Amino acid sequence: MNHRGYIPSRERQARSKLAKIIHGKPFLQGSIVKRASKCGKDNCWCAKESIGHTACYLSIRIGKKRKMIGISGSFEKDAREWVMTYRQINKQIARVSQYCLERIK
């Protein structure tokens, strides 16, 4: 492996930004989903309405299966930020990969 001085400056900057994101914030792979469902109680308002109670879930893939994990309202903002951080990491990885591809050509 060559010294990092041989890596083009754009790639070095992209790698540096990626490292800052990874080490600076927590991240989660998945999506935040809001779903409405009926609670099943006969005397609840949702039994009479067409939509039910809304709840927030983290949708993740474990192996080949999708799993929905319920998220409390107080944790929803943090979970959304963690998912957005993961998306930023993916974009930055794609950018670094593109720079590496350019070096091969």
KATA-V786181 format. One record per residue. N is the residue number from 0. RES is the residue in three letters. PSI is psi in whole degrees, 0 to 359 (* if undefined). D_CENTER is the distance of its C-alpha to the mean C-alpha in Angstrom with 1 decimal. Layout:
# KATA-V786181
n	res	psi	d_center
N	RES	PSI	D_CENTER
N	RES	PSI	D_CENTER
This chain:
# KATA-V786181
n	res	psi	d_center
0	MET	134	31.9
1	ASN	162	33.1
2	HIS	148	32.8
3	ARG	347	29.8
4	GLY	340	32.3
5	TYR	349	32.6
6	ILE	133	29.0
7	PRO	148	29.0
8	SER	324	28.0
9	ARG	318	25.1
10	GLU	319	23.5
11	ARG	318	24.3
12	GLN	319	22.7
13	ALA	319	19.5
14	ARG	320	19.4
15	SER	316	20.2
16	LYS	320	17.4
17	LEU	315	14.9
18	ALA	320	16.7
19	LYS	319	16.6
20	ILE	313	12.9
21	ILE	317	12.5
22	HIS	344	15.5
23	GLY	333	15.1
24	LYS	152	12.0
25	PRO	156	10.1
26	PHE	155	6.5
27	LEU	136	4.8
28	GLN	126	4.3
29	GLY	193	4.8
30	SER	150	5.9
31	ILE	128	8.2
32	VAL	137	11.7
33	LYS	129	15.1
34	ARG	148	18.0
35	ALA	133	21.7
36	SER	156	24.0
37	LYS	142	27.6
38	CYS	339	28.4
39	GLY	354	31.7
40	LYS	135	34.1
41	ASP	326	37.2
42	ASN	10	37.8
43	CYS	153	34.3
44	TRP	332	33.8
45	CYS	342	31.1
46	ALA	333	33.8
47	LYS	337	35.6
48	GLU	162	32.8
49	SER	334	30.9
50	ILE	160	27.5
51	GLY	204	26.5
52	HIS	138	24.5
53	THR	143	21.0
54	ALA	154	18.3
55	CYS	137	14.6
56	TYR	151	12.6
57	LEU	119	9.4
58	SER	117	9.8
59	ILE	160	9.3
60	ARG	125	11.8
61	ILE	108	14.4
62	GLY	237	16.9
63	LYS	357	17.9
64	LYS	147	17.2
65	ARG	136	14.6
66	LYS	139	14.4
67	MET	121	13.9
68	ILE	123	13.8
69	GLY	140	15.5
70	ILE	130	14.3
71	SER	156	17.2
72	GLY	326	17.6
73	SER	337	17.9
74	PHE	354	14.5
75	GLU	315	12.7
76	LYS	314	12.5
77	ASP	316	11.1
78	ALA	319	8.4
79	ARG	317	7.4
80	GLU	319	7.9
81	TRP	322	5.9
82	VAL	320	2.5
83	MET	322	5.0
84	THR	319	6.2
85	TYR	320	4.2
86	ARG	322	5.3
87	GLN	319	8.4
88	ILE	316	9.0
89	ASN	318	9.1
90	LYS	319	11.4
91	GLN	323	13.4
92	ILE	318	13.9
93	ALA	322	15.2
94	ARG	313	17.4
95	VAL	319	18.9
96	SER	319	19.5
97	GLN	318	21.3
98	TYR	321	23.4
99	CYS	321	24.3
100	LEU	320	25.3
101	GLU	325	27.5
102	ARG	328	29.2
103	ILE	322	30.1
104	LYS	*	31.8
